[in-house]
Amino acid sequence: MPEISETASTSKQVSDMPSPRRLLSSKKVYEGRIWDVVSDSFKLGEDTDTLVRDYIDHPGAVAVLPMNVDGEVLLIKQYRHPVGMDLWEIPAGLLDVEGEDFVAGAARELAEEADLTAATWNVLVDFFNSPGSSSEAVRIYLARGLGQVPEAERHVRTDEEAEIELHWVPLEDAVKAVVEGRLHNPSAVLGILAAAAARADGFTTLRPANAPWPAHPSQR
């Protein structure tokens, strides 16, 4: 099979974008403790058949990759029941507080899960966790200028969070863990790889913490 010529490539900038379709109906078919399942009927075009898709209606989430002055990143170990595994992750949580600012939500999760504060925030990457089955949009922040939450003000972790373990890892070792298949949490994997790419130019091209996030459910 011949190799694809470079001349076959295009200089067009690729970018995801909204694609409104004709929605015929939408109904909640399951109401869960944290998120619901909805069933939508819609058409791709006026002359196409009606399609029905069920998916998780999700409020979105934020995640935080904390990095210290030595270039180490913080990973947390937490049990995840659906996969029956202890996963090394990064602090993260739902945007389930009505009207909460995205960065404020990320700072809350950083404090609750890692007992840390941060003076410098940047956007690392935005992604849909599973766009074929969920509306969940996730934003990952890089947090630097770290400090400790005073012990008297620390969040009391319960349930699975009570077992959280914290571990600082050099960024290059975290990247190695990703490519060797030892890490599986999507926010951790994407955050680590994005941080490694951003470090190549001294983090100068990262978006500010308040960069627009049109993919989040509240903005669509």
C-alpha positions in Angstrom: 0.0 0.0 0.0 1.6 3.3 -1.0 2.3 5.9 1.6 0.0 9.0 1.7 1.7 11.9 0.1 2.2 15.1 2.2 0.5 17.0 -0.7 -2.7 15.1 0.2 -2.9 16.9 3.6 -4.8 20.1 4.1 -3.9 23.2 6.0 -7.4 23.6 7.3 -7.6 24.0 11.0 -9.6 21.3 12.6 -12.1 22.3 15.3 -15.2 20.7 16.8 -18.3 22.9 16.3 -22.0 22.8 17.2 -24.2 21.0 14.7 -27.9 21.6 15.5 -30.3 18.9 14.4 -34.1 18.8 14.4 -35.1 17.5 17.9 -38.5 15.8 17.8 -38.8 14.9 21.5 -36.8 14.5 24.6 -37.8 12.6 27.8 -36.2 11.4 31.0 -36.3 7.6 31.2 -34.3 7.2 34.4 -33.6 9.5 37.3 -30.5 8.7 39.2 -28.9 9.8 42.4 -26.2 11.9 40.5 -27.3 11.9 36.9 -30.2 11.0 34.7 -30.7 9.1 31.4 -32.7 10.9 28.7 -34.1 9.6 25.4 -34.0 11.9 22.4 -35.8 11.5 19.0 -34.3 13.6 16.2 -33.5 13.8 12.5 -30.2 14.3 10.9 -31.9 16.0 8.0 -35.4 16.7 6.8 -35.5 13.7 4.5 -33.8 11.2 6.9 -35.4 8.7 9.2 -36.1 9.5 12.9 -33.3 8.3 15.2 -33.6 7.6 18.9 -30.6 7.9 21.2 -30.4 7.3 25.0 -27.6 9.0 26.9 -26.5 10.2 30.3 -27.5 13.8 31.0 -24.5 15.1 32.9 -23.7 18.4 34.6 -20.1 18.4 33.5 -16.9 18.1 35.6 -13.6 19.7 36.3 -10.2 18.1 37.1 -7.0 19.6 38.4 -3.4 18.6 37.7 -1.3 20.1 40.6 2.3 20.7 39.8 4.9 21.8 42.4 8.1 23.8 41.9 10.1 20.7 41.2 8.0 19.7 38.2 6.2 16.9 40.0 2.5 16.2 39.6 0.2 15.0 42.3 -1.7 11.7 41.7 -4.4 10.4 44.0 -5.3 6.7 44.4 -9.0 6.0 44.7 -11.3 2.9 44.4 -13.7 3.0 41.4 -16.5 0.4 41.8 -17.7 0.1 38.2 -14.3 -1.2 37.1 -13.4 -2.8 40.4 -9.9 -1.1 40.6 -7.9 1.3 42.5 -7.0 4.0 40.0 -4.3 6.7 40.1 -6.2 9.9 39.2 -6.0 13.6 39.7 -8.4 15.7 41.9 -11.7 16.0 40.1 -15.4 16.4 40.7 -18.9 17.3 39.3 -20.0 20.8 38.6 -23.2 20.2 40.5 -23.3 23.4 42.5 -25.8 25.7 40.8 -24.1 28.8 39.3 -20.6 27.9 40.6 -17.7 29.3 38.6 -15.7 26.6 36.9 -12.4 27.6 38.5 -14.1 27.9 41.9 -15.3 24.3 41.4 -11.8 23.1 40.5 -10.4 24.9 43.5 -13.0 23.3 45.8 -12.1 19.8 44.5 -8.4 20.5 44.9 -8.9 21.5 48.5 -11.3 18.6 49.3 -9.3 15.8 47.7 -5.7 17.0 48.1 -5.7 19.6 50.9 -4.1 22.1 48.5 -4.7 25.6 47.3 -3.2 27.2 44.1 -2.2 30.7 43.1 -1.8 30.1 39.4 -4.4 28.4 37.2 -4.4 27.6 33.5 -6.6 25.5 31.2 -4.8 22.3 30.1 -7.4 20.6 28.0 -11.2 20.3 27.4 -12.8 17.0 26.4 -16.0 15.0 26.3 -15.6 11.9 28.5 -17.8 9.6 26.3 -19.7 11.6 23.7 -21.5 8.6 22.3 -23.2 7.9 25.6 -23.0 11.0 27.8 -23.2 14.8 27.6 -20.4 15.0 30.2 -17.9 17.8 29.3 -14.7 17.9 31.4 -12.1 20.7 31.8 -8.7 20.0 33.2 -6.7 22.8 34.8 -3.0 23.0 35.6 -2.6 24.4 39.2 0.7 25.9 40.3 1.8 28.1 43.2 0.6 25.5 45.6 -0.1 25.9 49.3 -1.6 23.8 52.1 -5.1 24.1 53.4 -4.9 24.8 57.1 -5.5 21.6 59.0 -8.5 23.0 60.9 -10.2 23.8 57.6 -9.6 20.5 55.8 -12.5 18.6 54.3 -13.5 15.4 56.0 -13.3 12.7 53.3 -15.9 9.9 53.5 -16.9 6.7 51.6 -14.4 6.0 48.8 -12.7 9.3 49.3 -11.7 8.3 52.8 -9.2 5.8 51.2 -7.5 8.4 49.0 -3.7 8.2 48.9 -1.6 11.1 47.6 1.7 10.6 45.7 4.0 13.1 43.9 5.4 11.9 40.7 7.9 13.6 38.3 6.0 14.6 35.1 8.3 12.4 32.9 7.6 9.4 35.1 3.8 10.1 34.9 4.1 10.2 31.1 5.9 6.9 31.1 3.2 5.4 33.2 0.6 6.5 30.6 2.4 5.2 27.5 3.1 1.9 29.3 -0.6 1.4 30.0 -0.3 1.7 33.8 -2.7 4.6 34.1 -6.3 4.5 32.9 -8.3 7.4 34.3 -9.0 9.7 31.4 -8.5 13.0 33.2 -5.2 11.8 34.5 -4.0 10.5 31.2 -5.1 13.6 29.2 -3.9 16.0 31.9 -0.4 14.4 32.1 0.1 14.3 28.3 -1.2 17.9 27.9 1.1 19.1 30.7 4.1 17.4 29.0 3.2 19.0 25.7 2.8 22.4 27.4 6.1 22.2 29.2 7.9 22.1 25.9 7.3 25.8 25.4 7.4 26.7 29.0 3.6 26.7 29.4 3.4 30.0 27.5 0.6 28.8 25.2 -1.8 27.6 27.8 -5.2 29.3 27.9 -6.1 31.4 30.9 -8.3 29.9 33.7 -11.3 31.9 32.6 -11.1 30.9 28.9 -14.5 30.4 27.3 -15.8 26.8 27.5 -18.6 26.6 25.0 -18.8 22.8 25.1 -20.0 22.8 28.7 -23.7 21.8 29.0 -24.6 25.2 30.6 -23.1 27.0 27.6 -24.8 25.0 24.9 
